[in-house]
Amino acid sequence: MIPIKLPKEQKQEIVESVKEYFEMERSESIGDIAAEQLLDFMLKELAPYVYNKAIEDARQAVEQKLASIEEELYSLKKPLR
């Protein structure tokens, strides 16, 4: 799987959130490097699961839309004598 590459601004925003989480929930201070390493690890580990879930959600959405289109097409049929 292709690694997730976040824009610098987004990555820094998430790094700040990770640092805040550690401070609030664990009463621990971690630096930018530790927070970024944790983020990189989590992205690497979670990415395949999140990706597969997104694909499944998209597949279901397309399937529902296709069923709706199919119903619309059947409703357009003209009756035969």
PDB file with one MODEL, atoms N, CA, C and O in Angstrom:
MODEL        1
ATOM      1  N   MET A   1       0.839  -1.177   0.000  1.00  0.00           N
ATOM      2  CA  MET A   1       0.000   0.000   0.000  1.00  0.00           C
ATOM      3  C   MET A   1       0.886   1.243   0.000  1.00  0.00           C
ATOM      4  O   MET A   1       1.925   1.279   0.658  1.00  0.00           O
ATOM      5  N   ILE A   2       0.466   2.243  -0.736  1.00  0.00           N
ATOM      6  CA  ILE A   2       1.198   3.498  -0.818  1.00  0.00           C
ATOM      7  C   ILE A   2       1.068   4.227   0.523  1.00  0.00           C
ATOM      8  O   ILE A   2      -0.040   4.382   1.036  1.00  0.00           O
ATOM      9  N   PRO A   3       2.190   4.674   1.091  1.00  0.00           N
ATOM     10  CA  PRO A   3       2.106   5.390   2.371  1.00  0.00           C
ATOM     11  C   PRO A   3       1.299   6.684   2.236  1.00  0.00           C
ATOM     12  O   PRO A   3       1.290   7.330   1.189  1.00  0.00           O
ATOM     13  N   ILE A   4       0.634   7.033   3.317  1.00  0.00           N
ATOM     14  CA  ILE A   4      -0.152   8.265   3.330  1.00  0.00           C
ATOM     15  C   ILE A   4       0.797   9.442   3.544  1.00  0.00           C
ATOM     16  O   ILE A   4       1.566   9.467   4.505  1.00  0.00           O
ATOM     17  N   LYS A   5       0.735  10.401   2.648  1.00  0.00           N
ATOM     18  CA  LYS A   5       1.566  11.608   2.734  1.00  0.00           C
ATOM     19  C   LYS A   5       0.639  12.785   2.989  1.00  0.00           C
ATOM     20  O   LYS A   5      -0.098  13.217   2.103  1.00  0.00           O
ATOM     21  N   LEU A   6       0.686  13.290   4.199  1.00  0.00           N
ATOM     22  CA  LEU A   6      -0.152  14.430   4.564  1.00  0.00           C
ATOM     23  C   LEU A   6       0.558  15.734   4.216  1.00  0.00           C
ATOM     24  O   LEU A   6       1.783  15.818   4.299  1.00  0.00           O
ATOM     25  N   PRO A   7      -0.209  16.750   3.826  1.00  0.00           N
ATOM     26  CA  PRO A   7       0.398  18.072   3.652  1.00  0.00           C
ATOM     27  C   PRO A   7       1.021  18.531   4.976  1.00  0.00           C
ATOM     28  O   PRO A   7       0.527  18.201   6.054  1.00  0.00           O
ATOM     29  N   LYS A   8       2.093  19.283   4.875  1.00  0.00           N
ATOM     30  CA  LYS A   8       2.856  19.716   6.052  1.00  0.00           C
ATOM     31  C   LYS A   8       1.972  20.382   7.100  1.00  0.00           C
ATOM     32  O   LYS A   8       2.115  20.120   8.294  1.00  0.00           O
ATOM     33  N   GLU A   9       1.049  21.250   6.651  1.00  0.00           N
ATOM     34  CA  GLU A   9       0.188  21.974   7.587  1.00  0.00           C
ATOM     35  C   GLU A   9      -0.725  21.011   8.345  1.00  0.00           C
ATOM     36  O   GLU A   9      -0.911  21.151   9.554  1.00  0.00           O
ATOM     37  N   GLN A  10      -1.295  20.034   7.635  1.00  0.00           N
ATOM     38  CA  GLN A  10      -2.177  19.064   8.286  1.00  0.00           C
ATOM     39  C   GLN A  10      -1.396  18.206   9.271  1.00  0.00           C
ATOM     40  O   GLN A  10      -1.852  17.949  10.386  1.00  0.00           O
ATOM     41  N   LYS A  11      -0.219  17.766   8.849  1.00  0.00           N
ATOM     42  CA  LYS A  11       0.587  16.919   9.726  1.00  0.00           C
ATOM     43  C   LYS A  11       0.939  17.670  11.010  1.00  0.00           C
ATOM     44  O   LYS A  11       0.861  17.101  12.099  1.00  0.00           O
ATOM     45  N   GLN A  12       1.324  18.930  10.892  1.00  0.00           N
ATOM     46  CA  GLN A  12       1.678  19.722  12.075  1.00  0.00           C
ATOM     47  C   GLN A  12       0.465  19.910  12.985  1.00  0.00           C
ATOM     48  O   GLN A  12       0.590  19.887  14.209  1.00  0.00           O
ATOM     49  N   GLU A  13      -0.700  20.094  12.383  1.00  0.00           N
ATOM     50  CA  GLU A  13      -1.931  20.238  13.167  1.00  0.00           C
ATOM     51  C   GLU A  13      -2.214  18.966  13.963  1.00  0.00           C
ATOM     52  O   GLU A  13      -2.592  19.031  15.133  1.00  0.00           O
ATOM     53  N   ILE A  14      -2.032  17.820  13.331  1.00  0.00           N
ATOM     54  CA  ILE A  14      -2.271  16.541  14.011  1.00  0.00           C
ATOM     55  C   ILE A  14      -1.212  16.308  15.085  1.00  0.00           C
ATOM     56  O   ILE A  14      -1.528  15.822  16.171  1.00  0.00           O
ATOM     57  N   VAL A  15       0.030  16.649  14.792  1.00  0.00           N
ATOM     58  CA  VAL A  15       1.101  16.524  15.790  1.00  0.00           C
ATOM     59  C   VAL A  15       0.747  17.331  17.038  1.00  0.00           C
ATOM     60  O   VAL A  15       0.932  16.857  18.159  1.00  0.00           O
ATOM     61  N   GLU A  16       0.245  18.530  16.849  1.00  0.00           N
ATOM     62  CA  GLU A  16      -0.169  19.350  17.989  1.00  0.00           C
ATOM     63  C   GLU A  16      -1.306  18.677  18.760  1.00  0.00           C
ATOM     64  O   GLU A  16      -1.331  18.719  19.990  1.00  0.00           O
ATOM     65  N   SER A  17      -2.241  18.062  18.046  1.00  0.00           N
ATOM     66  CA  SER A  17      -3.349  17.347  18.701  1.00  0.00           C
ATOM     67  C   SER A  17      -2.837  16.162  19.508  1.00  0.00           C
ATOM     68  O   SER A  17      -3.322  15.906  20.611  1.00  0.00           O
ATOM     69  N   VAL A  18      -1.870  15.445  18.971  1.00  0.00           N
ATOM     70  CA  VAL A  18      -1.278  14.305  19.683  1.00  0.00           C
ATOM     71  C   VAL A  18      -0.608  14.796  20.967  1.00  0.00           C
ATOM     72  O   VAL A  18      -0.773  14.193  22.027  1.00  0.00           O
ATOM     73  N   LYS A  19       0.134  15.871  20.871  1.00  0.00           N
ATOM     74  CA  LYS A  19       0.800  16.430  22.056  1.00  0.00           C
ATOM     75  C   LYS A  19      -0.224  16.856  23.104  1.00  0.00           C
ATOM     76  O   LYS A  19      -0.044  16.596  24.293  1.00  0.00           O
ATOM     77  N   GLU A  20      -1.294  17.507  22.664  1.00  0.00           N
ATOM     78  CA  GLU A  20      -2.353  17.924  23.590  1.00  0.00           C
ATOM     79  C   GLU A  20      -3.016  16.715  24.238  1.00  0.00           C
ATOM     80  O   GLU A  20      -3.311  16.731  25.433  1.00  0.00           O
ATOM     81  N   TYR A  21      -3.250  15.664  23.449  1.00  0.00           N
ATOM     82  CA  TYR A  21      -3.858  14.443  23.985  1.00  0.00           C
ATOM     83  C   TYR A  21      -2.985  13.870  25.109  1.00  0.00           C
ATOM     84  O   TYR A  21      -3.483  13.557  26.190  1.00  0.00           O
ATOM     85  N   PHE A  22      -1.695  13.738  24.849  1.00  0.00           N
ATOM     86  CA  PHE A  22      -0.804  13.184  25.865  1.00  0.00           C
ATOM     87  C   PHE A  22      -0.800  14.045  27.125  1.00  0.00           C
ATOM     88  O   PHE A  22      -0.760  13.530  28.243  1.00  0.00           O
ATOM     89  N   GLU A  23      -0.841  15.346  26.932  1.00  0.00           N
ATOM     90  CA  GLU A  23      -0.840  16.256  28.083  1.00  0.00           C
ATOM     91  C   GLU A  23      -2.142  16.129  28.878  1.00  0.00           C
ATOM     92  O   GLU A  23      -2.109  16.038  30.105  1.00  0.00           O
ATOM     93  N   MET A  24      -3.269  16.123  28.199  1.00  0.00           N
ATOM     94  CA  MET A  24      -4.578  16.103  28.867  1.00  0.00           C
ATOM     95  C   MET A  24      -4.929  14.726  29.435  1.00  0.00           C
ATOM     96  O   MET A  24      -5.392  14.627  30.571  1.00  0.00           O
ATOM     97  N   GLU A  25      -4.715  13.675  28.660  1.00  0.00           N
ATOM     98  CA  GLU A  25      -5.173  12.341  29.052  1.00  0.00           C
ATOM     99  C   GLU A  25      -4.156  11.559  29.878  1.00  0.00           C
ATOM    100  O   GLU A  25      -4.528  10.721  30.699  1.00  0.00           O
ATOM    101  N   ARG A  26      -2.889  11.833  29.661  1.00  0.00           N
ATOM    102  CA  ARG A  26      -1.858  11.037  30.318  1.00  0.00           C
ATOM    103  C   ARG A  26      -0.943  11.874  31.215  1.00  0.00           C
ATOM    104  O   ARG A  26      -0.045  11.341  31.866  1.00  0.00           O
ATOM    105  N   SER A  27      -1.177  13.170  31.243  1.00  0.00           N
ATOM    106  CA  SER A  27      -0.331  14.094  32.012  1.00  0.00           C
ATOM    107  C   SER A  27       1.148  13.908  31.674  1.00  0.00           C
ATOM    108  O   SER A  27       2.018  13.954  32.544  1.00  0.00           O
ATOM    109  N   GLU A  28       1.404  13.697  30.376  1.00  0.00           N
ATOM    110  CA  GLU A  28       2.775  13.538  29.887  1.00  0.00           C
ATOM    111  C   GLU A  28       3.031  14.581  28.816  1.00  0.00           C
ATOM    112  O   GLU A  28       2.158  14.891  28.006  1.00  0.00           O
ATOM    113  N   SER A  29       4.227  15.109  28.827  1.00  0.00           N
ATOM    114  CA  SER A  29       4.621  16.035  27.770  1.00  0.00           C
ATOM    115  C   SER A  29       5.502  15.281  26.783  1.00  0.00           C
ATOM    116  O   SER A  29       6.481  14.639  27.165  1.00  0.00           O
ATOM    117  N   ILE A  30       5.141  15.370  25.518  1.00  0.00           N
ATOM    118  CA  ILE A  30       5.999  14.790  24.487  1.00  0.00           C
ATOM    119  C   ILE A  30       6.315  15.897  23.482  1.00  0.00           C
ATOM    120  O   ILE A  30       5.550  16.846  23.313  1.00  0.00           O
ATOM    121  N   GLY A  31       7.434  15.751  22.838  1.00  0.00           N
ATOM    122  CA  GLY A  31       7.865  16.764  21.886  1.00  0.00           C
ATOM    123  C   GLY A  31       7.327  16.501  20.490  1.00  0.00           C
ATOM    124  O   GLY A  31       6.612  15.532  20.237  1.00  0.00           O
ATOM    125  N   ASP A  32       7.701  17.399  19.602  1.00  0.00           N
ATOM    126  CA  ASP A  32       7.263  17.289  18.210  1.00  0.00           C
ATOM    127  C   ASP A  32       7.737  15.992  17.563  1.00  0.00           C
ATOM    128  O   ASP A  32       6.976  15.339  16.848  1.00  0.00           O
ATOM    129  N   ILE A  33       8.986  15.619  17.809  1.00  0.00           N
ATOM    130  CA  ILE A  33       9.538  14.425  17.159  1.00  0.00           C
ATOM    131  C   ILE A  33       8.796  13.177  17.619  1.00  0.00           C
ATOM    132  O   ILE A  33       8.425  12.343  16.793  1.00  0.00           O
ATOM    133  N   ALA A  34       8.575  13.037  18.918  1.00  0.00           N
ATOM    134  CA  ALA A  34       7.857  11.868  19.441  1.00  0.00           C
ATOM    135  C   ALA A  34       6.429  11.826  18.912  1.00  0.00           C
ATOM    136  O   ALA A  34       5.937  10.764  18.530  1.00  0.00           O
ATOM    137  N   ALA A  35       5.769  12.971  18.890  1.00  0.00           N
ATOM    138  CA  ALA A  35       4.388  13.022  18.395  1.00  0.00           C
ATOM    139  C   ALA A  35       4.339  12.684  16.910  1.00  0.00           C
ATOM    140  O   ALA A  35       3.432  11.984  16.460  1.00  0.00           O
ATOM    141  N   GLU A  36       5.312  13.180  16.149  1.00  0.00           N
ATOM    142  CA  GLU A  36       5.350  12.891  14.714  1.00  0.00           C
ATOM    143  C   GLU A  36       5.652  11.418  14.463  1.00  0.00           C
ATOM    144  O   GLU A  36       5.077  10.816  13.556  1.00  0.00           O
ATOM    145  N   GLN A  37       6.540  10.834  15.249  1.00  0.00           N
ATOM    146  CA  GLN A  37       6.840   9.409  15.104  1.00  0.00           C
ATOM    147  C   GLN A  37       5.615   8.559  15.432  1.00  0.00           C
ATOM    148  O   GLN A  37       5.335   7.577  14.744  1.00  0.00           O
ATOM    149  N   LEU A  38       4.892   8.933  16.475  1.00  0.00           N
ATOM    150  CA  LEU A  38       3.669   8.217  16.825  1.00  0.00           C
ATOM    151  C   LEU A  38       2.645   8.343  15.703  1.00  0.00           C
ATOM    152  O   LEU A  38       2.005   7.359  15.332  1.00  0.00           O
ATOM    153  N   LEU A  39       2.489   9.538  15.166  1.00  0.00           N
ATOM    154  CA  LEU A  39       1.560   9.752  14.057  1.00  0.00           C
ATOM    155  C   LEU A  39       1.951   8.896  12.856  1.00  0.00           C
ATOM    156  O   LEU A  39       1.093   8.247  12.257  1.00  0.00           O
ATOM    157  N   ASP A  40       3.229   8.887  12.498  1.00  0.00           N
ATOM    158  CA  ASP A  40       3.693   8.082  11.360  1.00  0.00           C
ATOM    159  C   ASP A  40       3.411   6.600  11.587  1.00  0.00           C
ATOM    160  O   ASP A  40       2.971   5.896  10.677  1.00  0.00           O
ATOM    161  N   PHE A  41       3.667   6.131  12.810  1.00  0.00           N
ATOM    162  CA  PHE A  41       3.401   4.730  13.142  1.00  0.00           C
ATOM    163  C   PHE A  41       1.912   4.412  13.019  1.00  0.00           C
ATOM    164  O   PHE A  41       1.533   3.405  12.421  1.00  0.00           O
ATOM    165  N   MET A  42       1.072   5.280  13.588  1.00  0.00           N
ATOM    166  CA  MET A  42      -0.374   5.043  13.547  1.00  0.00           C
ATOM    167  C   MET A  42      -0.896   5.071  12.110  1.00  0.00           C
ATOM    168  O   MET A  42      -1.734   4.249  11.739  1.00  0.00           O
ATOM    169  N   LEU A  43      -0.410   6.005  11.308  1.00  0.00           N
ATOM    170  CA  LEU A  43      -0.835   6.049   9.904  1.00  0.00           C
ATOM    171  C   LEU A  43      -0.451   4.759   9.190  1.00  0.00           C
ATOM    172  O   LEU A  43      -1.250   4.190   8.445  1.00  0.00           O
ATOM    173  N   LYS A  44       0.770   4.303   9.420  1.00  0.00           N
ATOM    174  CA  LYS A  44       1.242   3.072   8.776  1.00  0.00           C
ATOM    175  C   LYS A  44       0.394   1.874   9.201  1.00  0.00           C
ATOM    176  O   LYS A  44       0.028   1.041   8.372  1.00  0.00           O
ATOM    177  N   GLU A  45       0.089   1.794  10.480  1.00  0.00           N
ATOM    178  CA  GLU A  45      -0.662   0.652  11.003  1.00  0.00           C
ATOM    179  C   GLU A  45      -2.150   0.714  10.655  1.00  0.00           C
ATOM    180  O   GLU A  45      -2.755  -0.306  10.325  1.00  0.00           O
ATOM    181  N   LEU A  46      -2.733   1.898  10.728  1.00  0.00           N
ATOM    182  CA  LEU A  46      -4.177   2.039  10.526  1.00  0.00           C
ATOM    183  C   LEU A  46      -4.584   2.199   9.069  1.00  0.00           C
ATOM    184  O   LEU A  46      -5.709   1.861   8.700  1.00  0.00           O
ATOM    185  N   ALA A  47      -3.689   2.706   8.245  1.00  0.00           N
ATOM    186  CA  ALA A  47      -4.035   3.033   6.856  1.00  0.00           C
ATOM    187  C   ALA A  47      -4.716   1.891   6.106  1.00  0.00           C
ATOM    188  O   ALA A  47      -5.739   2.134   5.467  1.00  0.00           O
ATOM    189  N   PRO A  48      -4.205   0.657   6.148  1.00  0.00           N
ATOM    190  CA  PRO A  48      -4.878  -0.408   5.392  1.00  0.00           C
ATOM    191  C   PRO A  48      -6.311  -0.665   5.866  1.00  0.00           C
ATOM    192  O   PRO A  48      -7.193  -0.935   5.050  1.00  0.00           O
ATOM    193  N   TYR A  49      -6.545  -0.585   7.162  1.00  0.00           N
ATOM    194  CA  TYR A  49      -7.887  -0.811   7.696  1.00  0.00           C
ATOM    195  C   TYR A  49      -8.840   0.312   7.295  1.00  0.00           C
ATOM    196  O   TYR A  49      -9.971   0.066   6.876  1.00  0.00           O
ATOM    197  N   VAL A  50      -8.367   1.539   7.432  1.00  0.00           N
ATOM    198  CA  VAL A  50      -9.190   2.698   7.074  1.00  0.00           C
ATOM    199  C   VAL A  50      -9.465   2.697   5.575  1.00  0.00           C
ATOM    200  O   VAL A  50     -10.587   2.965   5.145  1.00  0.00           O
ATOM    201  N   TYR A  51      -8.448   2.398   4.788  1.00  0.00           N
ATOM    202  CA  TYR A  51      -8.592   2.344   3.331  1.00  0.00           C
ATOM    203  C   TYR A  51      -9.630   1.292   2.933  1.00  0.00           C
ATOM    204  O   TYR A  51     -10.527   1.566   2.136  1.00  0.00           O
ATOM    205  N   ASN A  52      -9.499   0.093   3.492  1.00  0.00           N
ATOM    206  CA  ASN A  52     -10.443  -0.978   3.158  1.00  0.00           C
ATOM    207  C   ASN A  52     -11.865  -0.625   3.576  1.00  0.00           C
ATOM    208  O   ASN A  52     -12.816  -0.935   2.859  1.00  0.00           O
ATOM    209  N   LYS A  53     -12.015   0.016   4.723  1.00  0.00           N
ATOM    210  CA  LYS A  53     -13.342   0.437   5.177  1.00  0.00           C
ATOM    211  C   LYS A  53     -13.915   1.488   4.232  1.00  0.00           C
ATOM    212  O   LYS A  53     -15.102   1.451   3.908  1.00  0.00           O
ATOM    213  N   ALA A  54     -13.082   2.419   3.791  1.00  0.00           N
ATOM    214  CA  ALA A  54     -13.540   3.449   2.850  1.00  0.00           C
ATOM    215  C   ALA A  54     -13.961   2.823   1.525  1.00  0.00           C
ATOM    216  O   ALA A  54     -14.967   3.226   0.939  1.00  0.00           O
ATOM    217  N   ILE A  55     -13.201   1.845   1.052  1.00  0.00           N
ATOM    218  CA  ILE A  55     -13.557   1.153  -0.191  1.00  0.00           C
ATOM    219  C   ILE A  55     -14.890   0.437  -0.027  1.00  0.00           C
ATOM    220  O   ILE A  55     -15.737   0.500  -0.919  1.00  0.00           O
ATOM    221  N   GLU A  56     -15.088  -0.236   1.089  1.00  0.00           N
ATOM    222  CA  GLU A  56     -16.346  -0.946   1.325  1.00  0.00           C
ATOM    223  C   GLU A  56     -17.514   0.030   1.414  1.00  0.00           C
ATOM    224  O   GLU A  56     -18.580  -0.231   0.856  1.00  0.00           O
ATOM    225  N   ASP A  57     -17.328   1.143   2.103  1.00  0.00           N
ATOM    226  CA  ASP A  57     -18.380   2.161   2.194  1.00  0.00           C
ATOM    227  C   ASP A  57     -18.714   2.715   0.811  1.00  0.00           C
ATOM    228  O   ASP A  57     -19.885   2.909   0.484  1.00  0.00           O
ATOM    229  N   ALA A  58     -17.692   2.968   0.005  1.00  0.00           N
ATOM    230  CA  ALA A  58     -17.914   3.484  -1.353  1.00  0.00           C
ATOM    231  C   ALA A  58     -18.641   2.446  -2.202  1.00  0.00           C
ATOM    232  O   ALA A  58     -19.534   2.786  -2.978  1.00  0.00           O
ATOM    233  N   ARG A  59     -18.253   1.177  -2.051  1.00  0.00           N
ATOM    234  CA  ARG A  59     -18.910   0.109  -2.809  1.00  0.00           C
ATOM    235  C   ARG A  59     -20.391   0.031  -2.456  1.00  0.00           C
ATOM    236  O   ARG A  59     -21.235  -0.114  -3.340  1.00  0.00           O
ATOM    237  N   GLN A  60     -20.704   0.127  -1.180  1.00  0.00           N
ATOM    238  CA  GLN A  60     -22.098   0.080  -0.753  1.00  0.00           C
ATOM    239  C   GLN A  60     -22.880   1.283  -1.268  1.00  0.00           C
ATOM    240  O   GLN A  60     -24.031   1.144  -1.681  1.00  0.00           O
ATOM    241  N   ALA A  61     -22.266   2.452  -1.248  1.00  0.00           N
ATOM    242  CA  ALA A  61     -22.936   3.657  -1.748  1.00  0.00           C
ATOM    243  C   ALA A  61     -23.225   3.532  -3.239  1.00  0.00           C
ATOM    244  O   ALA A  61     -24.311   3.889  -3.696  1.00  0.00           O
ATOM    245  N   VAL A  62     -22.260   3.028  -3.994  1.00  0.00           N
ATOM    246  CA  VAL A  62     -22.454   2.840  -5.437  1.00  0.00           C
ATOM    247  C   VAL A  62     -23.535   1.793  -5.685  1.00  0.00           C
ATOM    248  O   VAL A  62     -24.367   1.956  -6.577  1.00  0.00           O
ATOM    249  N   GLU A  63     -23.525   0.724  -4.902  1.00  0.00           N
ATOM    250  CA  GLU A  63     -24.528  -0.329  -5.041  1.00  0.00           C
ATOM    251  C   GLU A  63     -25.935   0.223  -4.791  1.00  0.00           C
ATOM    252  O   GLU A  63     -26.866  -0.101  -5.529  1.00  0.00           O
ATOM    253  N   GLN A  64     -26.093   1.047  -3.763  1.00  0.00           N
ATOM    254  CA  GLN A  64     -27.397   1.650  -3.466  1.00  0.00           C
ATOM    255  C   GLN A  64     -27.829   2.597  -4.572  1.00  0.00           C
ATOM    256  O   GLN A  64     -28.997   2.612  -4.963  1.00  0.00           O
ATOM    257  N   LYS A  65     -26.897   3.381  -5.074  1.00  0.00           N
ATOM    258  CA  LYS A  65     -27.215   4.320  -6.154  1.00  0.00           C
ATOM    259  C   LYS A  65     -27.607   3.555  -7.412  1.00  0.00           C
ATOM    260  O   LYS A  65     -28.545   3.944  -8.108  1.00  0.00           O
ATOM    261  N   LEU A  66     -26.901   2.477  -7.706  1.00  0.00           N
ATOM    262  CA  LEU A  66     -27.210   1.657  -8.876  1.00  0.00           C
ATOM    263  C   LEU A  66     -28.602   1.049  -8.757  1.00  0.00           C
ATOM    264  O   LEU A  66     -29.340   0.996  -9.741  1.00  0.00           O
ATOM    265  N   ALA A  67     -28.967   0.594  -7.570  1.00  0.00           N
ATOM    266  CA  ALA A  67     -30.303   0.042  -7.362  1.00  0.00           C
ATOM    267  C   ALA A  67     -31.356   1.118  -7.588  1.00  0.00           C
ATOM    268  O   ALA A  67     -32.403   0.851  -8.178  1.00  0.00           O
ATOM    269  N   SER A  68     -31.086   2.323  -7.126  1.00  0.00           N
ATOM    270  CA  SER A  68     -32.013   3.437  -7.314  1.00  0.00           C
ATOM    271  C   SER A  68     -32.164   3.774  -8.796  1.00  0.00           C
ATOM    272  O   SER A  68     -33.277   3.997  -9.273  1.00  0.00           O
ATOM    273  N   ILE A  69     -31.057   3.810  -9.515  1.00  0.00           N
ATOM    274  CA  ILE A  69     -31.101   4.094 -10.957  1.00  0.00           C
ATOM    275  C   ILE A  69     -31.861   2.998 -11.689  1.00  0.00           C
ATOM    276  O   ILE A  69     -32.633   3.272 -12.607  1.00  0.00           O
ATOM    277  N   GLU A  70     -31.636   1.765 -11.277  1.00  0.00           N
ATOM    278  CA  GLU A  70     -32.331   0.638 -11.899  1.00  0.00           C
ATOM    279  C   GLU A  70     -33.843   0.774 -11.717  1.00  0.00           C
ATOM    280  O   GLU A  70     -34.606   0.536 -12.653  1.00  0.00           O
ATOM    281  N   GLU A  71     -34.274   1.155 -10.514  1.00  0.00           N
ATOM    282  CA  GLU A  71     -35.701   1.362 -10.262  1.00  0.00           C
ATOM    283  C   GLU A  71     -36.246   2.488 -11.134  1.00  0.00           C
ATOM    284  O   GLU A  71     -37.342   2.378 -11.684  1.00  0.00           O
ATOM    285  N   GLU A  72     -35.485   3.564 -11.260  1.00  0.00           N
ATOM    286  CA  GLU A  72     -35.920   4.684 -12.100  1.00  0.00           C
ATOM    287  C   GLU A  72     -36.053   4.256 -13.559  1.00  0.00           C
ATOM    288  O   GLU A  72     -36.999   4.650 -14.240  1.00  0.00           O
ATOM    289  N   LEU A  73     -35.119   3.463 -14.031  1.00  0.00           N
ATOM    290  CA  LEU A  73     -35.186   2.999 -15.419  1.00  0.00           C
ATOM    291  C   LEU A  73     -36.410   2.114 -15.645  1.00  0.00           C
ATOM    292  O   LEU A  73     -37.092   2.253 -16.661  1.00  0.00           O
ATOM    293  N   TYR A  74     -36.694   1.216 -14.720  1.00  0.00           N
ATOM    294  CA  TYR A  74     -37.879   0.367 -14.854  1.00  0.00           C
ATOM    295  C   TYR A  74     -39.154   1.204 -14.846  1.00  0.00           C
ATOM    296  O   TYR A  74     -40.116   0.869 -15.537  1.00  0.00           O
ATOM    297  N   SER A  75     -39.172   2.274 -14.086  1.00  0.00           N
ATOM    298  CA  SER A  75     -40.371   3.115 -14.030  1.00  0.00           C
ATOM    299  C   SER A  75     -40.600   3.866 -15.344  1.00  0.00           C
ATOM    300  O   SER A  75     -41.710   4.336 -15.595  1.00  0.00           O
ATOM    301  N   LEU A  76     -39.592   3.984 -16.165  1.00  0.00           N
ATOM    302  CA  LEU A  76     -39.715   4.681 -17.449  1.00  0.00           C
ATOM    303  C   LEU A  76     -40.223   3.783 -18.578  1.00  0.00           C
ATOM    304  O   LEU A  76     -40.551   4.260 -19.664  1.00  0.00           O
ATOM    305  N   LYS A  77     -40.281   2.496 -18.310  1.00  0.00           N
ATOM    306  CA  LYS A  77     -40.734   1.581 -19.362  1.00  0.00           C
ATOM    307  C   LYS A  77     -42.185   1.873 -19.728  1.00  0.00           C
ATOM    308  O   LYS A  77     -43.007   2.180 -18.865  1.00  0.00           O
ATOM    309  N   LYS A  78     -42.475   1.777 -20.982  1.00  0.00           N
ATOM    310  CA  LYS A  78     -43.834   1.982 -21.489  1.00  0.00           C
ATOM    311  C   LYS A  78     -44.563   0.642 -21.490  1.00  0.00           C
ATOM    312  O   LYS A  78     -43.991  -0.396 -21.823  1.00  0.00           O
ATOM    313  N   PRO A  79     -45.824   0.689 -21.115  1.00  0.00           N
ATOM    314  CA  PRO A  79     -46.586  -0.562 -21.132  1.00  0.00           C
ATOM    315  C   PRO A  79     -46.800  -1.030 -22.578  1.00  0.00           C
ATOM    316  O   PRO A  79     -46.959  -0.223 -23.494  1.00  0.00           O
ATOM    317  N   LEU A  80     -46.797  -2.315 -22.745  1.00  0.00           N
ATOM    318  CA  LEU A  80     -47.068  -2.907 -24.056  1.00  0.00           C
ATOM    319  C   LEU A  80     -48.526  -3.327 -24.077  1.00  0.00           C
ATOM    320  O   LEU A  80     -49.008  -3.958 -23.137  1.00  0.00           O
ATOM    321  N   ARG A  81     -49.190  -3.000 -25.084  1.00  0.00           N
ATOM    322  CA  ARG A  81     -50.626  -3.270 -25.237  1.00  0.00           C
ATOM    323  C   ARG A  81     -51.183  -4.109 -24.188  1.00  0.00           C
ATOM    324  O   ARG A  81     -52.378  -4.407 -24.205  1.00  0.00           O
TER     325      ARG A  81
ENDMDL
END
